[in-house]
């Protein structure tokens, strides 16, 4: 009987840590929503939004690093090196186009 296994991703080794960080960020976002509901001072809300953005940036950079090492350099992603490089750079460009 054949069993299907999910593919190994660049972040597979740190998946638990990644999930924990994302849950923490989710809690921060809920906290911001509560601040708005409580009519907190604008700058306090903006400060928390900035903290969430920084946390998400850190997660994104970690994922990019793991993708570059595991999928691109080690060749664990389908495609030619030039295609993989283009895909990686497109992901970087999307992350840089905020705001």
C-alpha positions as CSV (number, residue, x, y, z in Angstrom):
1,X,0.0,0.0,0.0
2,X,1.5,3.3,-1.0
3,X,1.4,6.2,1.4
4,X,1.6,9.9,0.4
5,X,4.1,12.0,2.2
6,X,4.2,15.7,2.1
7,X,7.2,17.3,0.5
8,X,10.1,18.5,2.6
9,X,10.1,22.3,2.6
10,X,12.9,24.6,3.6
11,X,11.2,25.4,6.8
12,X,10.3,21.8,7.8
13,X,13.0,21.6,10.3
14,X,11.8,24.8,12.1
15,X,8.1,24.4,11.5
16,X,7.2,24.2,15.2
17,X,9.2,27.4,15.9
18,X,7.6,29.1,12.9
19,X,4.1,28.2,14.1
20,X,4.9,29.5,17.6
21,X,6.1,32.8,16.2
22,X,3.0,33.1,14.0
23,X,0.7,32.4,16.9
24,X,2.5,35.1,18.9
25,X,2.0,37.6,16.0
26,X,-1.7,36.6,15.8
27,X,-2.0,37.4,19.5
28,X,-0.4,40.8,18.9
29,X,-2.9,41.5,16.1
30,X,-5.8,40.6,18.4
31,X,-4.2,43.0,21.0
32,X,-4.2,45.8,18.4
33,X,-7.9,45.1,17.6
34,X,-8.6,45.4,21.4
35,X,-6.7,48.7,21.6
36,X,-8.8,50.1,18.8
37,X,-12.0,48.9,20.5
38,X,-10.8,50.6,23.7
39,X,-10.1,53.9,21.8
40,X,-6.4,53.8,22.8
41,X,-4.1,56.7,21.7
42,X,-3.3,56.6,18.0
43,X,0.5,56.5,18.5
44,X,0.2,53.5,20.9
45,X,-1.7,51.6,18.2
46,X,0.8,52.6,15.5
47,X,3.7,51.4,17.7
48,X,2.1,48.0,18.1
49,X,1.4,47.8,14.4
50,X,5.1,48.6,13.8
51,X,6.0,45.7,16.1
52,X,3.8,43.3,14.3
53,X,5.3,44.4,10.9
54,X,8.8,43.9,12.3
55,X,7.9,40.4,13.6
56,X,6.4,39.4,10.2
57,X,9.4,40.7,8.4
58,X,11.6,38.6,10.6
59,X,9.5,35.5,9.8
60,X,9.6,36.4,6.1
61,X,13.4,36.8,6.1
62,X,13.8,33.4,7.9
63,X,11.6,31.8,5.3
64,X,13.5,33.4,2.4
65,X,16.8,32.2,3.9
66,X,15.5,28.7,4.4
67,X,14.0,28.7,0.8
68,X,17.3,29.9,-0.7
69,X,19.4,27.3,1.1
70,X,17.1,24.3,0.9
71,X,15.2,24.8,-2.3
72,X,17.5,26.8,-4.5
73,X,21.0,26.0,-3.4
74,X,20.4,22.4,-2.5
75,X,18.2,21.9,-5.5
76,X,15.1,20.6,-3.7
77,X,12.7,22.7,-5.7
78,X,11.5,21.7,-9.2
79,X,12.9,23.9,-12.0
80,X,16.1,25.2,-13.6
81,X,18.5,27.3,-11.6
82,X,17.7,30.5,-13.5
83,X,13.9,29.9,-12.9
84,X,14.5,29.3,-9.2
85,X,16.6,32.5,-9.0
86,X,13.9,34.5,-10.7
87,X,11.3,33.1,-8.4
88,X,13.4,33.9,-5.3
89,X,14.0,37.5,-6.5
90,X,10.3,38.0,-7.3
91,X,9.5,36.9,-3.7
92,X,12.1,39.4,-2.4
93,X,10.6,42.1,-4.6
94,X,7.1,41.4,-3.2
95,X,8.4,41.7,0.4
96,X,10.1,45.0,-0.4
97,X,7.0,46.6,-1.9
98,X,5.2,47.3,1.3
99,X,3.5,50.6,2.1
